[in-house]
Amino acid sequence: MPRSTLTLALVQQSDQSSAAANLDDCEAAIRAASIRGCRLVLLQELHNGPYFCQVEEPSLFDLAESIPGPTTERLSTLARELELVIVGSLFERRAAGLCHNTAVVLDSDGSLVGIYRKMHVPDVPGYHEKFYFTPGDLGFNPVDTAVGRLGVLVCWDQWYPEAARAMALAGAQLLLYPTAIGWDPTDTPEEQSRQLDAWVTIQRGHAIANGLNLAACNRVGHEPDPSGVTAGIRFWGNSFVCGPQGEIIAQADDQSPKLLVAEVDLARTEQVRRIWPFLRDRRIDAYGDLGLRYRD
């Protein structure tokens, strides 16, 4: 049985201008996390490069790679050497013209024990992901690892309570969200504050509704729009870990890269669900309409 107390690290990064430099930065952070006693490391969404989805450019499909592939091989070597679990996030090339936004889970023995393909794919200003990513087709299935059963989701998934619930119903012990989200620099400070508060609040809500610890790892720093049409995105960082009652355990700021280390107690799920038995009291007989797009 895995230990109930888990020390984990979130690697909040800014883009280092090349895949090689970004992976070197990831490796340095993973090694630092190991020195600090971490048994699980969560990397941010699409950590190998800039957030390229600000524009629709066919040549950017060249950034995609196979899974298994060079990045999973490097992360696997680190996981095996340091005896920790690593969750990464890649632009997966599945076939010619068929790609996914995919999280990968490397266990502490270096084995690739699971992948999750992003289910909810946005197409909103600055985030043209539908041009690049096919929606996931693997469902919401937690991954068993040496540190427990991980419910791995990706970025836009974090706005959907159904995704977190589905992972919880499949036995996830911890919810993890690699993320790339930020502000339009032209938005007012008030609007930026509302957006950040909404992002943190809804994920804390997922933790509460499911009685689970949760970690969200976001990138940080300004990335220009390659087309020059917009002001780009200033990624707001604020990577955080919260407990099963939504309590903030650790949180980074919005300014700088950060190796955020936190300790969570996975056994608290049992304790919290005994006093807040939301799963017990769900009216599963009355939720049929949730399968509809909208109830007209």
C-alpha positions as CSV (number, residue, x, y, z in Angstrom):
1,M,0.0,0.0,0.0
2,P,1.3,3.5,-0.8
3,R,2.1,5.7,2.2
4,S,-0.8,8.2,2.9
5,T,1.5,11.2,3.2
6,L,2.9,12.3,-0.2
7,T,5.4,15.0,-0.9
8,L,5.0,16.4,-4.4
9,A,6.4,19.2,-6.5
10,L,4.9,21.4,-9.2
11,V,7.3,22.9,-11.7
12,Q,6.1,26.4,-12.7
13,Q,8.2,27.5,-15.6
14,S,8.7,30.2,-18.2
15,D,9.6,29.3,-21.8
16,Q,13.4,28.9,-22.3
17,S,13.1,29.4,-26.1
18,S,13.9,25.8,-27.2
19,A,12.8,22.3,-26.5
20,A,16.3,21.3,-25.4
21,A,16.5,24.2,-23.0
22,N,13.0,23.6,-21.6
23,L,13.8,19.9,-21.0
24,D,17.0,20.8,-19.3
25,D,15.0,23.2,-17.1
26,C,12.6,20.4,-16.3
27,E,15.4,18.0,-15.5
28,A,17.0,20.5,-13.1
29,A,13.7,21.0,-11.3
30,I,13.0,17.3,-11.1
31,R,16.4,16.7,-9.6
32,A,15.9,19.5,-7.1
33,A,12.5,18.0,-6.2
34,S,14.1,14.7,-5.6
35,I,16.7,16.3,-3.2
36,R,13.8,17.8,-1.3
37,G,12.2,14.4,-0.8
38,C,9.4,14.6,-3.4
39,R,8.0,11.3,-4.7
40,L,5.8,12.9,-7.4
41,V,6.6,15.8,-9.9
42,L,3.9,17.5,-12.0
43,L,5.1,19.5,-15.0
44,Q,3.1,22.2,-16.7
45,E,1.1,21.8,-19.9
46,L,3.2,21.6,-23.1
47,H,6.4,22.1,-21.2
48,N,8.7,21.5,-24.1
49,G,8.2,24.9,-25.7
50,P,6.1,28.0,-25.9
51,Y,2.4,27.9,-25.9
52,F,2.2,27.7,-29.7
53,C,-1.6,27.7,-30.0
54,Q,-1.9,31.5,-30.1
55,V,-1.8,31.1,-33.9
56,E,-3.0,28.6,-36.5
57,E,0.2,27.6,-38.4
58,P,0.4,24.2,-40.2
59,S,4.2,24.1,-39.8
60,L,3.9,23.9,-36.0
61,F,2.7,20.3,-36.3
62,D,6.4,19.6,-36.7
63,L,6.6,20.1,-32.9
64,A,4.6,17.0,-32.3
65,E,6.3,13.7,-31.2
66,S,5.3,10.1,-30.7
67,I,4.5,8.5,-27.4
68,P,6.7,6.6,-26.5
69,G,9.3,9.0,-27.9
70,P,12.3,11.1,-27.1
71,T,10.7,13.1,-24.3
72,T,9.1,10.1,-22.5
73,E,12.5,8.3,-22.8
74,R,14.2,11.2,-21.0
75,L,11.6,11.5,-18.3
76,S,11.6,7.7,-17.9
77,T,15.3,7.7,-17.3
78,L,14.9,10.4,-14.6
79,A,12.0,8.7,-13.0
80,R,13.9,5.4,-12.8
81,E,17.2,7.0,-11.5
82,L,15.5,9.2,-8.9
83,E,12.7,6.7,-8.0
84,L,9.9,9.1,-8.3
85,V,6.7,9.5,-10.4
86,I,6.7,12.2,-13.2
87,V,3.6,13.6,-14.9
88,G,4.5,15.4,-18.2
89,S,2.5,17.0,-21.0
90,L,3.2,16.6,-24.7
91,F,2.0,17.4,-28.2
92,E,1.4,13.8,-29.3
93,R,1.7,12.8,-32.9
94,R,-0.5,9.7,-33.2
95,A,-0.6,9.5,-37.0
96,A,-0.1,11.9,-39.9
97,G,-2.4,14.8,-39.3
98,L,-3.8,13.3,-36.1
99,C,-2.4,14.8,-32.9
100,H,-3.5,15.1,-29.2
101,N,-2.6,17.2,-26.2
102,T,-1.5,14.3,-24.0
103,A,-0.4,13.9,-20.4
104,V,2.1,11.1,-19.7
105,V,2.7,9.3,-16.4
106,L,6.1,7.7,-15.7
107,D,6.2,5.5,-12.7
108,S,9.1,5.3,-10.2
109,D,10.6,2.4,-12.0
110,G,10.7,4.4,-15.3
111,S,7.8,2.6,-16.9
112,L,5.3,4.6,-19.0
113,V,2.2,3.5,-17.0
114,G,-0.5,5.7,-18.5
115,I,-1.5,8.5,-20.8
116,Y,-4.4,10.8,-20.8
117,R,-5.5,12.7,-23.9
118,K,-7.1,16.0,-23.2
119,M,-10.9,15.6,-23.5
120,H,-12.1,19.3,-23.6
121,V,-10.3,21.2,-26.3
122,P,-10.8,25.0,-26.4
123,D,-11.1,27.3,-29.4
124,V,-11.2,30.8,-28.0
125,P,-9.2,34.0,-28.6
126,G,-5.5,33.2,-28.0
127,Y,-6.1,29.5,-27.5
128,H,-6.7,27.9,-30.9
129,E,-6.2,24.3,-29.8
130,K,-8.9,22.7,-32.0
131,F,-6.6,23.5,-35.0
132,Y,-3.9,21.2,-33.5
133,F,-5.5,18.7,-31.1
134,T,-8.1,16.0,-31.7
135,P,-10.3,15.5,-28.6
136,G,-9.2,12.7,-26.4
137,D,-10.7,9.2,-26.9
138,L,-9.4,7.4,-23.8
139,G,-12.0,8.6,-21.3
140,F,-11.4,9.5,-17.7
141,N,-9.3,6.7,-16.3
142,P,-6.9,7.2,-13.4
143,V,-3.4,5.8,-13.6
144,D,-2.1,3.5,-10.9
145,T,1.4,4.4,-9.7
146,A,3.8,3.8,-6.9
147,V,2.4,6.9,-5.1
148,G,-1.3,6.1,-5.7
149,R,-4.0,6.3,-8.3
150,L,-3.7,9.6,-10.1
151,G,-6.6,11.4,-11.9
152,V,-4.7,13.3,-14.5
153,L,-6.6,16.0,-16.5
154,V,-5.3,18.8,-18.7
155,C,-6.0,22.6,-18.5
156,W,-9.4,23.3,-20.2
157,D,-10.6,20.1,-18.5
158,Q,-10.3,22.0,-15.2
159,W,-13.4,24.1,-15.9
160,Y,-15.6,21.0,-16.1
161,P,-16.9,19.4,-12.8
162,E,-17.9,16.3,-14.9
163,A,-14.3,15.5,-15.6
164,A,-13.2,15.7,-12.0
165,R,-16.2,13.7,-10.9
166,A,-15.6,11.0,-13.5
167,M,-12.0,10.6,-12.2
168,A,-13.3,10.4,-8.6
169,L,-15.9,7.8,-9.5
170,A,-13.1,5.7,-11.0
171,G,-11.2,5.8,-7.8
172,A,-8.7,8.6,-8.3
173,Q,-6.8,9.5,-5.1
174,L,-5.4,12.8,-6.3
175,L,-6.4,15.2,-9.1
176,L,-3.6,16.7,-11.2
177,Y,-3.9,19.5,-13.8
178,P,-1.0,20.5,-16.0
179,T,-2.0,23.9,-17.3
180,A,-1.3,26.9,-19.6
181,I,-3.5,29.8,-18.8
182,G,-3.0,33.5,-18.6
183,W,-4.2,37.0,-19.0
184,D,-4.7,39.2,-22.1
185,P,-2.3,42.0,-21.1
186,T,-4.8,44.5,-22.3
187,D,-7.5,43.4,-19.8
188,T,-8.1,45.7,-16.8
189,P,-6.6,44.7,-13.5
190,E,-10.1,44.1,-12.2
191,E,-10.9,41.6,-15.1
192,Q,-7.6,39.9,-14.6
193,S,-8.4,39.5,-10.9
194,R,-11.8,38.0,-11.6
195,Q,-10.3,35.5,-14.1
196,L,-7.6,34.3,-11.7
197,D,-10.1,34.0,-8.8
198,A,-12.5,32.0,-11.0
199,W,-9.7,29.6,-12.0
200,V,-8.6,28.9,-8.5
201,T,-12.1,28.8,-7.1
202,I,-13.5,26.2,-9.5
203,Q,-10.6,23.8,-9.0
204,R,-10.9,24.2,-5.2
205,G,-14.6,23.3,-5.8
206,H,-13.6,20.1,-7.6
207,A,-11.5,19.1,-4.6
208,I,-14.3,19.8,-2.2
209,A,-17.1,18.1,-4.3
210,N,-15.0,15.0,-4.5
211,G,-13.1,15.0,-1.2
212,L,-9.7,14.9,-3.0
213,N,-6.4,16.6,-2.9
214,L,-5.7,18.6,-6.1
215,A,-2.6,20.1,-7.7
216,A,-2.6,22.5,-10.7
217,C,0.7,23.4,-12.4
218,N,0.6,26.5,-14.6
219,R,3.3,28.2,-16.7
220,V,4.4,31.8,-16.0
221,G,5.7,34.8,-18.0
222,H,4.7,36.7,-21.1
223,E,4.7,35.0,-24.5
224,P,4.2,37.2,-27.5
225,D,1.7,36.4,-30.2
226,P,3.9,35.2,-33.2
227,S,1.5,36.9,-35.6
228,G,1.8,40.3,-33.9
229,V,-2.0,40.7,-34.0
230,T,-2.6,40.6,-30.2
231,A,-0.6,41.5,-27.2
232,G,0.2,37.9,-26.5
233,I,-0.5,36.1,-23.2
234,R,0.9,36.7,-19.8
235,F,0.6,33.4,-18.1
236,W,-0.4,33.9,-14.5
237,G,1.4,31.2,-12.7
238,N,-0.3,30.7,-9.3
239,S,0.3,27.0,-9.4
240,F,-1.2,25.6,-6.3
241,V,-2.0,22.5,-4.2
242,C,-5.2,22.3,-2.1
243,G,-6.7,19.7,0.2
244,P,-10.1,17.9,0.1
245,Q,-11.9,20.7,1.8
246,G,-10.4,23.2,-0.7
247,E,-7.8,24.5,1.7
248,I,-4.8,26.0,0.0
249,I,-1.7,24.1,1.1
250,A,0.8,25.8,-1.1
251,Q,0.7,28.4,-3.9
252,A,3.2,30.1,-6.2
253,D,3.0,33.8,-7.3
254,D,2.2,35.2,-10.8
255,Q,5.7,36.6,-11.5
256,S,8.4,34.0,-11.6
257,P,9.3,30.3,-12.1
258,K,8.9,28.2,-9.0
259,L,9.5,24.8,-7.7
260,L,6.5,24.5,-5.5
261,V,6.8,21.7,-2.9
262,A,3.9,20.5,-0.8
263,E,2.8,17.6,1.4
264,V,-0.6,16.1,1.1
265,D,-2.3,13.4,3.2
266,L,-4.2,11.1,0.9
267,A,-5.9,9.5,3.9
268,R,-7.9,12.7,4.5
269,T,-10.2,11.7,1.6
270,E,-11.7,9.0,3.8
271,Q,-12.0,11.3,6.8
272,V,-13.6,14.1,4.8
273,R,-16.0,11.9,2.9
274,R,-17.3,10.4,6.2
275,I,-18.5,13.9,7.3
276,W,-19.3,15.2,3.8
277,P,-20.7,12.1,2.0
278,F,-21.4,13.7,-1.3
279,L,-20.8,10.5,-3.2
280,R,-23.3,8.7,-1.0
281,D,-26.0,11.2,-1.5
282,R,-25.8,11.7,-5.3
283,R,-29.2,11.2,-7.0
284,I,-27.9,9.1,-9.8
285,D,-31.5,8.2,-10.7
286,A,-32.2,11.9,-11.5
287,Y,-29.2,13.0,-13.6
288,G,-30.2,11.7,-17.0
289,D,-30.4,15.2,-18.5
290,L,-26.6,15.7,-17.9
291,G,-26.0,13.6,-21.0
292,L,-27.7,16.3,-23.1
293,R,-26.0,19.3,-24.7
294,Y,-28.8,21.5,-23.4
295,R,-32.3,21.0,-22.2
296,D,-34.5,22.8,-24.6
